[in-house]
Amino acid sequence: MSAGVVIAGGGLSAQRCAETLRQGGFAGPITIVSSEAHAPYDRPPLSKALLAGTKNAGDVALRPADWHADQEIELLLGDAAGGLDVERRKLILESGAEIGYEHLVIATGSRARELPGGSRYENVHTLRTLDDALRLRDVLEPGKRLVVLGAGLIGQEVAATAKGRGADVTLIEAEALPLARALHPELAQWLVDLQREEGVEVKLGVRVAELIGEGDRLQALILDDGSRVELDEMLVAIGVTANSEWLPQPIEVLTERPEIYSAGDVAGGDHWELAAHQGKAAAHEILGQEPAPVPFTGWWSDVHGVRMQGLGQPAAGDQIVFEGSRDERDFHALVSRDGVPVAALAVGQPREIPRLRKLIAEHSSTEQTKEAE
Amino acid sequence: MTLVPTIDEVACAAHGDCVEVAPQVFLLSGQVAEVIGTGPDDLILAAAEACPSVAIVVTDSATGDQVYP
């Protein structure tokens, strides 16, 4: 088969890479290889609008249905990257097919971590792919008792969306507070309070001690504080594992080769804006262009109709200043370390983001310059 | 009031939410969103508010004042 650029993986960074190559005038073959049956789609709506039912499978595609054909980008769907022969420059698919490449972009993303012993039950779900989200949506009916294990962003969003659909939701988190890498403890506490006000039962600092199931259905959890939680469905949202087992060498070693690049989750681009940037940056390198500098990226989330927009990385012990009303869900908070702004969150106040972004980015670039010196 | 949107090209991460809200005003074909048309004021504001990166700057063409963000 033809050489050119082969992108292993079919998510956001793969899409950004392919479209940036075409925009940059790359006329050779481009092939996107994906284990999924769908053309590249946007994942953020999966735990929000798609699960809520206000969007359907066709609405989350990153490009119109005929776009890839028009751009002469080949989509090889439903066949995952399974191996790599770096000497012969061949990507080996799980089906056994081999695809030669001149440039290879490794962007195989990640998969949801599973709860040990949980996957044998048909009512224990994870949420990573479009098909996962459609399956979960099918079983989320009003009155169903849903347990969400893990209170990260996916867990928070699914808990909120499911509650909005009338489910009876219990959100369980092993840590004393959720989202430690993204939210200052006072903000994490605010989010827990918000979930509780909306009727989500939140249990913090507890782990699963035992699974009580019958046949292929999980019926209850016993937690390590001795409590028992009955359930109809469970979502396991305890993080992700990079899809890198198929690589013959560590990714850092492979990408030392001039013809191999990486982007997205496998390259540490674990949120939307960074994954998008890395896909573009890989394309710029292939085109022989100077990659754009890494932007100061942020994250966002929608829970119970409230938009949260976050910047930077807080740590325990940082100082925090609030402006606005936490009770009204209309505030922003600036987090500082030794007097230097390092992180921020805007809740219902998107207008504050440009100013906060500038404030934190200025200081973080100063820090980076210092480190470089 | 007639509102005019412009894209902050540094902040734009090409999420595409503006195109979803106001396809007659915004287009995403390149690295960042582009303004390709005009629309009712409330639609332009809704598109600006939908942007996760807050990359749409809205100006009142009558007064020159920035009304968003």
Interface residues (C-beta under 8 A of the other chain):
Chain A: R16 T20 Q23 D42 L62 W272 E273 A276 H277 K280 P295 T297 G298 W300 Q309 P350 R351 E352 I353 P354 R357
Chain B: D8 V10 A11 A13 A14 H15 G16 G30 Q31 E49 C51 P52 S53 V54 Y68 P69
